[in-house]
Amino acid sequence: RKIHPATLYHGNNAAVLPHALAYLVVHDARGMSALAASLDTDPAGLPARIAVLGNPVPIGSLGADADLIPAALDAMLARRELSFAPGPPTREDLAAIVDAAW
């Protein structure tokens, strides 16, 4: 598997985090109100606040290969931790998060 050196975890995480938090806020995940309050915002404003703090760049601009998205979605869906998220998220939910971060 070829990974572009610029697609380090921190860049991917910064790009995905605001969109993942938006999913969690919409699905009323526990802890979002406390997290939002700690960042001087409300839950609805949390994704935007995180984006300001993280200053993310789109994943696509980091040299990521869009052809690997289906395999990445498969890997995400296989993770046991996903079952702890509200919903839990479907493949379509995860694809929307990745697309928004792209």
N, C-alpha and C positions, 0 to 999 in steps of 0.2 A: 504494500500500500504506500503510495507516494503522498507525503504531506508537505505542503509548501511551508518553508520556515517561518513565513509571516503569519501563518494561521496558528499562532500560539494560543493556549487556553485563555489567557487574560483578554485577548482581543475578542475571541468568540464569546466569552462570558459577558464581557461588557456590552456586546451587541445584542445578546439574547436576553439578558437580565430584565430590562424594562418590559419586554414583551411577555416574558414568563410571569413577571409580577402582575401584569395586566390580567393575565389568565387567572392567577390566584385571587386577585381582588374581585373579579367578576364572579368567581366561584366561592366567594366568602371564606377563604382559607383562614384558619385560626392564626392569629398573630399579626395580621396585616394592619389592624388599627394601631397596635403598639409600635410596630415598625414605622408606620407613617407618622405617628406622634413624635417618635424619636428624631425624625427628620423634618420636623416642623411643617407637616402637611397632613392631609386627610387621605384615606385609602384611595379615593379616586385620583388624587394628585401624585400618588406614589410612583407610578411608572415614569412620569415626566421628571420628578425630582431625582430619581435614580439615573435617568439619562443625563441630566445636567451634571450630576456628580461624577458619573463614569465617563462622560464625553465619548460615547462609543462611535466607532466607524462601522459602516456596513460590512458584514462578513464577506460579501462578494468582492469588496475592494482589498481584502487581505490576501487574495490569491487563492481562495478556496475553490474547489472544483464542484460545480453544481451537479455534475453527474454522480457524485457520491452522496447526494441528499437521500435517495431512497434507502441506501445501505445504512446511513446514519439514523434515519427514522426507525429502521428495523432494530438497530442497536438500542435506541432509546426505549422502544416498546418492550425490549427484552429485559430491561433493568427492573429488578424487584422493587427498587425505591419508588418507581413511578406509581405503584399501587397505593402509596401513602398520600399522594396528591389528591385534592378534591376532584371528583369526577369518576375515576381518574381520566386524565386526558386521552383522547383518541388519537389515532394516526393523523386525522384531519386537524385536530387541535395543534399537535406538534408541528405539522407541516405549516400551519398558519403562523406559528411563532417563528419558525425558521425563515419563512418567506418575509415576514415583517422585519427580521433582523438582517436579511440579505441586502 
